[in-house]
Amino acid sequence: MARILLVDDSEDVRLALATILEDAGYEVFEAADGSEVPDMIDAHSPDLVLLDVAMPRVDGFQALRNMKANENHRDIPVLMVTAKGRPEDLSTARNLGARDFISKPWADGEVELRVGWVLEATVRSAH
């Protein structure tokens, strides 16, 4: 069972995403801010991180930069989650190393599809 770290400052969004992911068979760990990401990764060794872009203390872009700067965290795939979906945000996220984006609100089945795709691609590239 894949382990997913879900980082979003909105409790409602975390609940919605955690429910979708747990129903799809994933083990989910939650954090409310990007500042929690390093400790959560060390504690839970996730296979994937879902990272909100807009958070108050440490936003998703800075959390992603921090992950990629840490040799123990840099290879964990990241899916950014955003309500904005602006082209410049997509470009920034990809340049920083994110694999893909999930826009809020997401379509039925989209979260499971994107998460599954990233996890499958990661397994394939590891072999």
Secondary structure as GFF3:
##gff-version 3
##sequence-region A 1 127
A	DSSP	beta_strand	3	7	.	.	.	ID=ss1
A	DSSP	alpha_helix	11	23	.	.	.	ID=ss2
A	DSSP	beta_strand	27	31	.	.	.	ID=ss3
A	DSSP	three_ten_helix	34	36	.	.	.	ID=ss4
A	DSSP	alpha_helix	37	44	.	.	.	ID=ss5
A	DSSP	beta_strand	48	52	.	.	.	ID=ss6
A	DSSP	alpha_helix	60	69	.	.	.	ID=ss7
A	DSSP	beta_strand	78	82	.	.	.	ID=ss8
A	DSSP	alpha_helix	87	96	.	.	.	ID=ss9
A	DSSP	beta_strand	100	103	.	.	.	ID=ss10
A	DSSP	alpha_helix	110	126	.	.	.	ID=ss11
###
